[in-house]
Each structure stands twice: as structure tokens, then as C-alpha cells.
């Protein structure tokens, strides 16, 4: 999965959003030589195949469980 950098984004904020680390984002994006210099409009990889950050996956699962419990009575 890819993410398009927006004004005000940082690798730290993107990592938090996707439940990963700056180090993992850097590993997925060898084109980024300095994590403090990213630019709006750049496309970066935030996952590899179906691999998501653990927190993102946990939130998605808990959201769907909540939805299942409250919408299917």
C-alpha cells in the first residue's frame, strides 16, 4: 500500500497512523535518504503486500468486531 505525503506530514506521524516505525518506513522506502526531508506529493510505501503495521491491523479488527456486535442483532 502506498501513501501520498501531504503538507504537515512527517515520517513519525505517518508511522503512528499506520502502526509502524520510522525505521520500517525507511526500509520500505530506500529512496528516502533523510527521514526529516520528505515532501508533499511524494508517494511512499507504508506496507509490503498485505503486511500492515500491528496497531493498524489491531484497530481494524477491533472495529470490525464492534461493527459485527452492534449491527447484526
Buried (B, 14 or more C-beta within 10 A) or exposed (E): EEBEBEEEBEBEEBBBBBBBBBEBBBEBBEEBEEBEEBEEEBEBBBBEEEEBBEBBBEEEEEEEEEEEEEEEE
